[in-house]
Amino acid sequence: MFVITYELNGSVKEVSYTNTNEFIAAQLKEVPDLPDYYHVIKAETNNKTIPLKDQTISGLFNYLNN
């Protein structure tokens, strides 16, 4: 399970995907699931936190897509 906790207008939201590949595919759609500028509070895959320098959806996508 891949879980992203992000902030939107002062509220904390959470979205989950089966795995990181599902998230990458969702972001490559013509209209992505999440806008690039959303602030990522935490991203976890299999209960392990992903270390991010750029704490945005774009930064997470770039980290996973490399």
N, C-alpha and C positions, 0 to 999 in steps of 0.2 A: 504494500500500500504506500502511496506517495501522497503526503498531505502538505498543503501550503496554507499557512496562516498569514493573512495580510490585513492591512488597514485601509479602510475606505470611509472618508468623511468622519473620522474620529471613532468609527466603530470597528471592532475586530471581527473579521470574517474568516471562514475556513472552507476550503474546497479540497476534495480528494480525487485521486485518479488511481487506476489499477497499478500503474507503474510510471516511471519517468517518460517512457516512450509515448504513452498516451497523452501526457501533458504536452510534449513537443509537437505531436501531431495536431493537438487542439489549437496550439499557438500558430501553426502554419496555415490554418484555414483562412479563407478570404476575410472573415470576421473572427478574430481570435476570441477564445473564451475570456481572457483577462487582458485589459489594456497594459501596455508596456510600462507605464509610469506608476502603477500601484506599488506601494511600499510593502515589501515582504518582511514580516516579523520573524517567521521561522519556516523552513522547509525541511521536511523529514521524509526519509525513505527507509522503510523497515526499522523504524524507531531510532534512526541515526540522523542527527542534524547535519545538514549540508552547510559548509562554511561559505558565506558569500561576502565578497568585498563590495559589490554593487547590489544593494538590497532593494532591487526593483524586480518586477516580473521579467523585464528585458535582461537584467543581470543574471537571473536564475536560468532563463532560457539559454543565454550564451554559455554559462557554466556547464549546463547539461549537454549542450549541443557540440561541445569541443571534444 
